[in-house]
Each structure stands twice: as C-alpha cells, then as structure tokens.
Amino acid sequence: MMSMRTGRLAVLAALPAAALLTVAGSSTAIAGEDTPAYQIDLEQLNDSGSKGTVMLSARGQELTVWIKSEGMVPGQPSAQHLHGSTEGHDFVCPDDSADEDGDGILNNTEATVHYGDINIALTVSGDTDAATSGLAVDRMPVADKEGKITYKRTLQVSQDVIDHIKDLHVVQHGIDPNNNDKYDFEGAGKSELDPKLPQEATAPTNCGEVKGAAIGSVPVGGIETGSGATGTNMTSGTAIGAASAAAMAVAAFVVVRRRKTSGVAAAKAGDAA
C-alpha cells in the first residue's frame, strides 16, 4: 500500500471480459459441477471512485482468482486480500457509517471490524499466507498509468476456504483524496496504524462480497472479528494483528524507497564530482 513501484512484478494474464459476463447477475456460474464460479462486484470505499469485478473459480482445493479494477492510484501498489471467516460467520463490506471517529476517512482499523481479518493474501507470486504475505507490498499488483489493475492467479487453499467461499470477500487498499497520483500526508493525514505513514497508503479503496454471501451464514455483531482458516496458505489472527502487520509492511516499503532515493542522489553527486 505505498508510493512508487517496489520492484518488477510478474506480468499477469488479462481477465477476459467474457469470463466476467459469464457470472454477471448470478452467484454461481454454470462452469461444471466440479468447478463452481462466484462473482464479486467491487464497490468504492472512501469516495475513491474505484470499482471492479472479481471471479472466483474452485476446482478441488485450487482457487483461481481473477480481478479487474479501476480507479486505483496510478503507478502505486495495492495490497489486496480475501477477507472474512471460514467458520460460518457473515462479515460484510462497511459503509460510511463505519467511520466511527467522523474524520471523513474510513481507516483500516474501523473497516476490519466489518470485513474481518485477512484470510488469503492475493499476491502476484510467492506464498499467500496472511501472516507472512498479508502486506508483502513488493508482491502486490501495481496499478498502471490509468489506475487499472488486472490480476489472475490460481492458489492452493484449504478445504475450509472452498467450503466457506461465500463467507469471503475481496478488499483492495490505497486511496488518493487529493488527486495527486501518489500516497502522501496531504490528502488524509497520518495513518492510525503508524503516524509515520500516510493514511492514503493503508485505507481501503474498495470492497466486494460474494453474491449471496449472507445465505446460511451467522451474522457478526458488535466488534467480533473472524479467525482465518488453518491449513495451506492460511493463518489465524486478530484484526489488531492484521493492522500491525499493515504498519510494518508499509514501513518496510518506505525504507526501501528511501534507500533507493538515497542511492540515486549519491550516484548523481558522484557524477557531478
């Protein structure tokens, strides 16, 4: 969730429009009895203007995730995850009323109460464990110059994820309220996770639930949070733990960026000499 690219990311296959149209308007696509597909429509948070479509397709314990989103911060990385519970609890995407401190920005801590902990990190490469890769910014997708992200990856997941796929949803992070195409302190001030970080870098930009997600699920009330599944590519944790991981990941990104900037400045000084 930070400024500038952190390194070369894998080139991802574009999501065919036909694949999205296949699942439009229904919770389950007719993809065969052994390969059910589910649609998620991403809707903006924090007046970001971001929107998109996600399709999840399961075959055995393999989950293929397609994402096409727009309205992201151009050239910036966006942490993205499957959030929610694999224990039958129904978490939901928040609305403006979740902004409890009334500062006009729905921060990650306020939102996590509603959409639950990270269950799977939707990285472009490497592992997808919530604890080790939840905020692995160098392995998250980067928006193009038009603010669009296209993502496709097939993941090995636990059976709990397959069994409770309708209780999970997708969240992408990173906002730009002052429209200067970067994460800074000018638009939304300091992050509640770490005052050294901009709020723009950590706040959610969109959220979407699997269509029909509430069916058969137990509603979550108050400040209850879900626990991630244990098993392949998952871990359990609390909302506060996820928030702390966010702060550390963003901080790591800032350090990498500063080192890179310092290196460029030193090189220029050497050339001048």
ZAGUKE-971193 format. One record per residue (C-alpha): residue in three letters; x, y, z. Coordinates in steps of 0.1 Angstrom, whole numbers, padded with zeros to 4 digits, always signed. Example, Ala and Ser with C-alpha at 12.3 -4.5 7.8 and 13.67 -1.06 7.14 Angstrom:
ALA+0123-0045+0078/SER+0137-0011+0071/
END
This chain:
MET+0000+0000+0000/MET+0026+0027-0006/SER+0044+0050-0031/MET+0061+0040-0063/ARG+0069+0006-0076/THR+0088-0017-0053/GLY+0103-0039-0080/ARG+0094-0058-0110/LEU+0061-0077-0107/ALA+0051-0107-0127/VAL+0032-0099-0159/LEU-0004-0112-0153/ALA-0027-0126-0179/ALA-0057-0102-0186/LEU-0091-0113-0174/PRO-0113-0120-0205/ALA-0144-0099-0205/ALA-0164-0130-0215/ALA-0154-0147-0183/LEU-0168-0119-0162/LEU-0200-0118-0183/THR-0205-0155-0177/VAL-0211-0148-0140/ALA-0228-0114-0142/GLY-0260-0113-0123/SER-0257-0147-0105/SER-0239-0161-0075/THR-0228-0193-0092/ALA-0218-0196-0129/ILE-0225-0228-0148/ALA-0189-0239-0151/GLY-0195-0275-0143/GLU-0204-0292-0111/ASP-0168-0296-0101/THR-0158-0260-0109/PRO-0183-0236-0094/ALA-0176-0199-0100/TYR-0187-0169-0080/GLN-0188-0132-0088/ILE-0178-0103-0066/ASP-0185-0067-0076/LEU-0160-0043-0060/GLU-0176-0010-0049/GLN-0158+0021-0037/LEU-0149+0030-0002/ASN-0137+0064+0009/ASP-0152+0080-0022/SER-0122+0066-0041/GLY-0141+0061-0073/SER-0127+0026-0075/LYS-0147-0002-0089/GLY-0141-0036-0103/THR-0152-0072-0108/VAL-0138-0104-0093/MET-0144-0140-0102/LEU-0136-0170-0080/SER-0135-0204-0096/ALA-0128-0236-0075/ARG-0116-0270-0086/GLY-0108-0293-0058/GLN-0086-0273-0034/GLU-0074-0250-0062/LEU-0090-0215-0062/THR-0085-0193-0093/VAL-0089-0156-0087/TRP-0095-0131-0114/ILE-0096-0093-0106/LYS-0101-0063-0129/SER-0104-0030-0111/GLU-0101+0007-0120/GLY-0099+0040-0101/MET-0068+0029-0083/VAL-0039+0052-0076/PRO-0018+0052-0108/GLY+0016+0036-0105/GLN+0011+0026-0069/PRO+0010-0008-0053/SER-0023-0020-0039/ALA-0024-0046-0011/GLN-0054-0069-0018/HIS-0069-0098+0001/LEU-0097-0122+0006/HIS-0112-0113+0040/GLY-0137-0130+0062/SER-0144-0162+0081/THR-0142-0199+0073/GLU-0162-0207+0104/GLY-0197-0196+0091/HIS-0196-0160+0102/ASP-0210-0134+0079/PHE-0187-0104+0077/VAL-0198-0076+0053/CYS-0184-0046+0034/PRO-0187-0014+0055/ASP-0204+0018+0045/ASP-0198+0055+0055/SER-0214+0049+0090/ALA-0183+0027+0099/ASP-0162+0059+0101/GLU-0165+0060+0139/ASP-0143+0089+0146/GLY-0161+0111+0120/ASP-0129+0123+0103/GLY-0142+0116+0068/ILE-0118+0087+0062/LEU-0127+0050+0068/ASN-0094+0037+0081/ASN-0083+0001+0081/THR-0089-0004+0118/GLU-0125+0008+0115/ALA-0132-0013+0084/THR-0116-0045+0097/VAL-0144-0047+0123/HIS-0168-0052+0095/TYR-0149-0071+0068/GLY-0129-0093+0091/ASP-0093-0104+0091/ILE-0071-0112+0062/ASN-0077-0148+0051/ILE-0057-0150+0019/ALA-0031-0125+0006/LEU-0037-0121-0031/THR-0001-0117-0041/VAL+0013-0119-0076/SER+0039-0145-0066/GLY+0052-0165-0036/ASP+0031-0176-0007/THR-0004-0162+0002/ASP-0003-0167+0040/ALA-0020-0139+0059/ALA+0008-0136+0085/THR+0038-0136+0061/SER+0023-0121+0030/GLY-0007-0101+0040/LEU+0012-0069+0034/ALA+0040-0081+0012/VAL+0039-0049-0009/ASP+0067-0059-0032/ARG+0045-0089-0043/MET+0012-0070-0047/PRO-0001-0057-0080/VAL+0007-0022-0092/ALA-0019+0000-0110/ASP-0010+0011-0145/LYS-0008+0047-0155/GLU-0046+0048-0159/GLY-0052+0034-0124/LYS-0062-0001-0136/ILE-0053-0034-0121/THR-0056-0068-0138/TYR-0048-0099-0118/LYS-0051-0136-0122/ARG-0037-0164-0101/THR-0045-0200-0091/LEU-0039-0207-0054/GLN-0038-0239-0034/VAL-0061-0233-0004/SER-0075-0252+0025/GLN-0108-0272+0022/ASP-0123-0247+0047/VAL-0119-0219+0022/ILE-0136-0240-0005/ASP-0165-0249+0019/HIS-0170-0213+0030/ILE-0162-0194-0001/LYS-0195-0175+0002/ASP-0183-0160+0035/LEU-0153-0144+0020/HIS-0148-0112+0000/VAL-0122-0090-0016/VAL-0107-0058-0003/GLN-0081-0036-0021/HIS-0062-0008-0004/GLY-0048+0027-0012/ILE-0066+0060-0017/ASP-0058+0094-0032/PRO-0083+0120-0019/ASN-0061+0150-0030/ASN-0058+0135-0066/ASN-0020+0139-0069/ASP-0014+0103-0080/LYS+0007+0093-0050/TYR+0004+0083-0014/ASP+0013+0113+0009/PHE+0002+0131+0041/GLU-0015+0159+0023/GLY-0048+0142+0015/ALA-0058+0123+0047/GLY-0030+0129+0072/LYS-0013+0102+0092/SER-0023+0066+0093/GLU-0039+0053+0125/LEU-0016+0023+0122/ASP+0016+0043+0123/PRO+0019+0081+0124/LYS+0050+0079+0102/LEU+0028+0066+0074/PRO+0002+0084+0053/GLN-0034+0073+0058/GLU-0037+0072+0020/ALA-0014+0042+0019/THR-0033+0020+0044/ALA-0070+0029+0039/PRO-0093+0005+0019/THR-0103+0017-0016/ASN-0129-0009-0024/CYS-0147-0040-0011/GLY-0169-0066-0026/GLU-0188-0096-0012/VAL-0195-0129-0029/LYS-0230-0127-0043/GLY-0254-0144-0019/ALA-0228-0144+0009/ALA-0252-0140+0037/ILE-0272-0171+0029/GLY-0267-0197+0056/SER-0241-0176+0075/VAL-0242-0164+0111/PRO-0243-0126+0112/VAL-0214-0109+0131/GLY-0223-0082+0155/GLY-0205-0057+0177/ILE-0168-0058+0174/GLU-0164-0096+0169/THR-0138-0105+0143/GLY-0132-0137+0124/SER-0103-0160+0125/GLY-0086-0172+0094/ALA-0085-0208+0084/THR-0057-0230+0094/GLY-0042-0251+0066/THR-0025-0245+0033/ASN-0018-0208+0027/MET-0039-0196+0056/THR-0034-0185+0092/SER-0055-0172+0121/GLY-0052-0138+0136/THR-0070-0108+0150/ALA-0080-0075+0135/ILE-0054-0057+0155/GLY-0027-0082+0144/ALA-0037-0075+0108/ALA-0034-0038+0114/SER+0000-0041+0129/ALA+0012-0062+0100/ALA-0001-0035+0077/ALA+0020-0009+0095/MET+0052-0030+0094/ALA+0047-0037+0057/VAL+0042-0001+0048/ALA+0072+0009+0069/ALA+0093-0016+0051/PHE+0082-0002+0018/VAL+0091+0033+0029/VAL+0126+0022+0040/VAL+0132+0005+0006/ARG+0120+0036-0012/ARG+0142+0059+0009/ARG+0173+0037+0003/LYS+0166+0038-0034/THR+0162+0076-0034/SER+0194+0080-0014/GLY+0213+0057-0038/VAL+0202+0078-0068/ALA+0212+0110-0051/ALA+0246+0096-0043/ALA+0252+0085-0078/LYS+0243+0119-0092/ALA+0267+0135-0067/GLY+0295+0112-0079/ASP+0288+0121-0115/ALA+0289+0158-0107/ALA+0323+0154-0089/
END
